[in-house]
Amino acid sequence: MAVFMSLCLILSILTSSVPLSASSHTELCNDGFSTDLIHRDYLISPLHNSSVTYWDLIHKALQRSRNRPDYFASRSFASRMSSTSTTLLMASSGDFLLKISIGTPSFEIMGILDTGSVFTWVQCAPCDNCYRQNQPLFTPRESSTYKVLPGNSKLCKSLGGRPSILGDNTCRYSLQYLDRSYSHGAISSDTFTISSTSGTPISQRKFIFGCGYENLGNFNEEASGVIGLGSGPGSLVNQMNSVIGGKFSYCLLSQSHIKNYRSSKIYFGSNSVVSGASVVSTGLHIFRNSYALRFKGISVGKKTLAMTHLSNSSSSSKILGFFNERIIIDSGTVLTHLPKKLYQPLEEAMKKEIKLEQAHARDMLRLCYKTPDGQIRGPIVTVHFVGADVKLYPTNTFLRVSEDVHCLGFVPHDGVAIFGNLAQRNFLVGFDLRRKTLSFKQTDCSKQ
């Protein structure tokens, strides 16, 4: 792939009267690219804290995902789907980091990647009212390609921005998070570059993002901001559509690699296509700027737990029945959140299948087992989507919370159902926004 991309770059230079950006030669050759996706708790991550215990890491991961269902269901988010002036998820939410560069010359930052966010923002200098950031801040005046969107432009309005009250005609944004953290600043544009595992970086000119000058709350000192991979006009996927053609996929390492210097992978463009005899695909739906699937039910071993359709006797029943038909696939949530009417029979079925001694429940986890040898043995759990049956093995259904305890990675929640990232580990998960499909292929992600 690296040789092929180098030939593409030579071809693009020879066939153009002016030098082409990396995004231009990628579009010309249509070969796509890939880059590292770093779990925040793994040894390779700049957010890794060697002083905390293993359980502390798990506890914090559970806390990050606790409020995700409320975020997806929030009225303020639903009422202004294209607006950046809205209430969003927890400020420290999201499990995976993406290294990018902004500006000319390029300035490297590390952002939290989130398929549930639709806007990218970074902390900018000068920044007198900001959270502490260990890495240097991006300084717009040092980039020759940086521009601020006019406050009276159509693009500013389409992104939910507003003119500055200072009368300087800059487009302003305001993000409020569920934990009362916030980011305020200017909606801007600059060259956006992603490193590629092939060695050839991929650039996107005039990438729209938020330059945050007032950012306070529960932000991590090692992260410079948030990179939105959801579906919306300001997301990375939408802005790089001409390069990646609405296609991306990722392969997330299993929990067992937490102590290794390994990274997961994310793929963009044509080489992100998930193919092969073992691939299963289902329809992809956009739900409140996030990605959702049609959900039919679950099987434990050979026993199928049918989806329960509730009566419409009350408004709450109608809402719950509506969400039961959809499940959001989310990279920022560890656990899979199910309606209580489906979770309960799942828990009972697992108890019948697993003969290990139960352990005390941990945090929001309901079903835990003692595993003296550090291994959990359980039945295959099949998640039935419309047109696709995805088989989950114990590494996808149980979270290791200590050396000798594993807990079921499914929890009850009456609201938005979420298919979390534990269930997606060691799968190639491919998104095709043009064909509106999502594909799964069981894969050893450590070999990608």
N, C-alpha and C positions, 0 to 999 in steps of 0.2 A: 504493500500500500504506500509506503514512504517513497519508493522509487517512482510509482505511478503518479503520485502527487507532484513530485519534483518535475517530471516530464510535462505535467499539466501546466505548471507555473512557467516553464520555458516556452511552451506553446502559447500561453496567454500573452507573454511579453512580445514574442515574435509576430503575433497577429494583431497587435494593437499599436497605434501611433503614440499612445501615452501609457505609462506604467499602470497596470491594473491592481486594484486592491486584492487581498487574499480572498475576500468574498466574491469578487468578480471572477477570479480564476476557478473558484469552487463551483460557481454557477455554470461556467463554461464547460467544465469537465464533468460536473454532476456526480462526483464520487463521494461527497460527504466527508465528515471528519469525526473524531472522537477526542475526548479529554478525560482527565481524572475527576472523579466525584469522591470527595473525602468525607468520611463520617467524622463528626465533630469529636467523638470520644476515642477514636483509634489513635495509636501512637504517632502516626504520620501527621495528625491534625495539629495546627497551632493552638487549638482550643483545649487540647489534652492537658489534664492536670494530674500529674503523677502523685500528688499528695492526697487525693480523694480515694475512697474505697470503691470496690466494684459495685457494691450495693448503692453507694451514693450516685454513681453514674446511672444505674438503672432507675433509681428513685427520681432523679432529675429528668430522665427521658419520659417517665410516666407523667410527671408534672407538666412537661411541655405538651404532651398530647391530651391532657385532661380536658382542656377547654376548646379543643379543635371542633367538636360537634357543635358547641354553642356559637363558635365563629361562623361556621357554614350556615347556621340557621338564623343568624342575627338579622333582625328586620332592617337595620340600617344598611347592612351589606346588600340585602336583597333589593331594597328600594332604589339604590343608586349603583347599578352594576358597573357603569363605566367611570364612576367617579373615584378620584383619589382622595377626596375629602370624606372619609368614611371610617367606620370602626373596623379594625382588622384583628388578626390573631395575636397571640401573645408575642411580645417583642423578641423574646429569646427562643421562639418556636422554630422548628425545622431541625432536621438531623444531619443534613448534608451540606458541604461547602463546595463552592466553585471558585477557582482562581481566574480572575479576568484582569484586563488592563484597560485603562481609559486615557484618552488624550493623545496629543502629539507634542513632544515625545511621550511614549506610553508609560503609564503609571500603574503599577501592579497593586491590586487589592484582593481581599478575600471576602466573598459574600455568602450569605446563607441562601441556598437554592430552595425554592418552594413552589410546587405545582399548584398550591392553593392561593398564590399571590399573583397579581396581575401588573405589578408596577415595580420597577427597579430603582432603588435609591442608594446613595452612598454619602458618607459624612464628608463635608468639604471645609476647606480653610479659606478665609479666617473664620473660626468657629469658637465664639466666646461662651456660648451657652450649650455645650455639648457633653456627651458622656466621654469618659476617658477611653482613648484608643491607643493601644500600644504601638501600632504601626503609624508611620507618617500619614497625614491626611492629604487627600487629593486637593491640589490648589488650582482652580480653574484658570487663573491669569497666567499660569505657566504653560498652558496648552494652547497652541496656535489654532486649533480646530474647535475650541469650545465656544458655544453660543447659548444664550438664554432665549427661550421662546417668548415672543411678544404676548403680552397679556390680552390683547384684543384679537388674537388670531383664532381661527376656527379649530386648529389643532389643540390649542390650549383649552378651549371649551370642551372639545370631545374627550379630553383626558380628565375632565372634572376640575381643571385649574381655574384660577381667577386672577384678574389684574391686581397688581400690588397696590396697597393703600398709600404707598409712598409717592405714587404718581410717576414712577419711572417706567411704566409699561412693561414690567416683567411678569411672567406667568408664575403664580405661586401655587404650591400644593400644601395640604395639611393632612397628615395621617395620624389617626388615633388608634391605639391598641387596647385590647380588652383589659390589660393590666395597668392601664393609665399611662403607659409610656407613649411618646409621641415623636414625630419627625415633621418639621416644617422647613420649607426651603423653596428653591426656584426650579421649575421644570426646564430642563436644559437639553442640549444635544452635543455629542462629541463622538469621536471615533472609538468604537468598542471592539476590543480584541480578545479572542479566546485562544489559549495555547492548545495545540493539537498534538496527540501522541505520535503523529507522523513527523513532527518537527517543524511543520509549516504552520505558523499562526494564522487564524482566520479573523479578518477584520470586517466590521460593518460601519460604514460612514453614517453620520448624522443619527446615531442611536439616541433615542429619547430616554431620559432618566431624571430622577430627582437629585438635585444637589442640596443636601441637608445642612442648614446653618444653625438649626436649633433642634437638638435631638437629646432627649432625656428619658431615663427609665431603665428597664432591665435589659439593656443591650450588652452584649459580650465585648470585652475589651479587645479581643483579637479579631473580631469581625467588623468590616467596614460598612455593612449595610445588608440589604436584601435583594436577591435577584429573582424576579417573578417569572415563573415558567407556566403560569396558568393561561387561560384563554381570554384575551382582552386586547384592546388596541395598544396598550403600553407594554405588553409582555414581550419577553425575549423571542418566543416562538413566532408571534405575529410580526415583529419588526424584522426578523431574519427569514421571513417566509420565502423571499426570492432566492435565498441561498439554500435553505433546508427543505423547501417544498412541503412544509407542514408535517414533517416527519422527525421524530426523535425516539430514542429508546434508552433504557438503562439496565444495568446488571448489578444488583446490590449484593455485596459480600454477606455471608452468613455471620451470625453473632460470634461464632468461634474465632473469627479473625480480629477481634477487638484488641488483642495484644500483639498484633503483627503490624509491620510497616507496609501495609497494602492499601490500595485504594480501589473503590468501585469504579465503574466506567459509565459514561454517558455518551451516546452517539447521536449525531445529527445528519440529516440528509439521507441520501440513498443507501449508505452503508449502515443505516439504523434499522433497515427493514428486517423483520423477524421472519425467517422462512425455514422450511424443512417439514419432514413428515410428521413430527410430533407437535407442530404448532396448532394451537386452538385460538380462534378469534371470535370476538363479540362486538356488538355495536357500541360506538363511543358517543356519548351525549354530553352536551355542555350544560352544566347546572350551576347557575350563579358564578359564572366565570371559572368554574372548576370542572374537572373531568369526572363523569359518572357513567356507570354501567347498569344495565337492566339485570336485576337480581331475582332468581327464582327460589333458591333455597340451599340447603346444606345436607350432605350425607356423611354419616360417621360409619366407616366400614361399609357394610351393605345396607345400613338403615338410613332411609331418607327422611329428613325432617322437613316437611312441607312448609312453605311460607304461609303464615297465618294472615288472612285478610280480615281486618276488623270491620265491624259494622259502622255505618255512618250515622249513628244515633246522636253523636255530639261532635262539636267542632274539633275537639282534640283527637277524636277517633279518625276524623277525616284527614287531619294533618299526619297522624301516625301511619295511616294506611297509604298515604301518598308517598312518604319517605320509604316505606317498605318495598316499593317497586324500584327504587334506585339505591345504588351504593356508590359513594364517591371513592375513587382510587386516589390515594394521597401519599406523597413521599414524606410529609412532615409529621405523620402520626405513626407511632410504633405499633399500637394495638389496633385490632379490628373491632369496631363498635357495632353491635347488633341490637335490633329491637328486643326488648325483654321477652316478648312472646316467642321469639326464636332462640334467644340465648339460653333460656331455661331448659328446653329439651336437649340442646346441645350439651350443656353441662351434665345433665343426667345420663346421656348416652356415653359421654367420656368416662364417667364414673363406673359404668357397667363394663367398659372395655379395658380399663386400666386397673391392674390389681396391686399397685404400689401403695405404700402407706401415705396417707395424706399429711400435708404440713400446714401450719398456720398460714392463712391468707396474708398477702403482702400488699399494703397500700390499696389501690383500687382493684387489684387482682383477686379473683374469687376462688379459683380452684388451683391448689398447689400440691405437689407431691415431693416426698423425700427421694432423692436419687443418689445413694451413697457412692456409686461408681461414676457420678457426673454425667450419666446418660439417661435420656428419657425415651421410653419405648411406648408407643401408642399407635392407634389406628390411623389409617389414611383418612383425612377429612377432605371431601370433595365439595368445592364451592360451585354451585350451578348458576352460571350466567346464561342469558339467552344466546344459544348457539355455541356455548363453550363450557366445558366442565374442566375446572382447574383442580388438580390433585395436590393437596398439601401434606407434606410429611411432618413428623414431629418437630423438626428444626424450624418449620414455618408456623406451627401452632402453639409451641411452648417457648416461653422466655426463661432463660437461665438467670435466676436472681441471686444465686450464691453457689458455692462449690458443690453443694449437695441438695439444692432445691430448684425445681422447675415449676413454673406457673403457666396456666392456660393464657395464651395471648389474645383471647377474645373477652370482651366485657359487655355487659348490658347497658343500653342507653336508649331511652325513648326519645327519638329525634332523628337527626340525620345519620344514616348508616355509613360507616367508613371502612374501607378495605385498607388496612395499615401496611407499613413497610416491612414488618416482620413476616407477614404472609407473602410478600413479594421477593424475599431473599432467595438467591440462586435461581431466579427466573430472568430471562430476557423479556422485558416488558416493552412492547413497541406501540407507539402512538402514531396513527396516520390520520391527521385532521382533515385531509381532503377526501379520503374514502370513508371517514368517520368510523374507523375500526380501531380496536385495541387487541393486541396479540400477546399470548404467553408461550414461552418455550422453556421448559426446565433445562437449566444450564449450570455448570460449575463456574461461577463468576470469578473464582480465583485464577482461572486459566484464560480469562478474556484479556 
